[in-house]
Amino acid sequence: MKGARYSVRLDSEEHLGRASEALGGEWRQSMPALRALALEADGSGASLTFEVNLDQTAGDTATAKKVLEALLAIPPAEQAGMSITREATLLQG
């Protein structure tokens, strides 16, 4: 397993604002295990989608919880009530 793609529903304006800031900032430098980051809006709200490296031989690794804590400053206790979905397991880097 090389990586994973996650999607997280952002229901609060605060989280949406932080996600927008993360996209405009140096997210690759602050979270090297992160391969892709996107904010997608639909009629019912917004979702943050991202891909992380899970292969230790390819460099830094991360979990969805670590990404949300590092980029959006959402502590693990607050993440418990969020909808975090693993959309895909990526078998190639």
QUISUL-V486096 format. One record per residue. N is the residue number from 1. PSI is psi in whole degrees, -180 to 180 (NA if undefined). Layout:
n = <N,N>
psi = <PSI,PSI>
//
This chain:
n = <1,2,3,4,5,6,7,8,9,10,11,12,13,14,15,16,17,18,19,20,21,22,23,24,25,26,27,28,29,30,31,32,33,34,35,36,37,38,39,40,41,42,43,44,45,46,47,48,49,50,51,52,53,54,55,56,57,58,59,60,61,62,63,64,65,66,67,68,69,70,71,72,73,74,75,76,77,78,79,80,81,82,83,84,85,86,87,88,89,90,91,92,93>
psi = <128,-32,-178,149,130,156,136,125,127,107,-17,149,-35,-47,-38,-42,-43,-39,-42,-42,-42,-41,-36,-9,-159,56,-31,-38,-38,-21,79,-26,-12,127,-31,150,130,147,122,130,146,-172,-22,4,-150,152,143,125,142,156,137,152,135,4,107,-28,-15,4,-157,146,164,157,166,-40,-40,-40,-48,-37,-43,-45,-37,1,41,112,153,-38,-37,-28,-23,-32,3,155,101,119,129,110,-32,151,126,121,-9,147,NA>
//
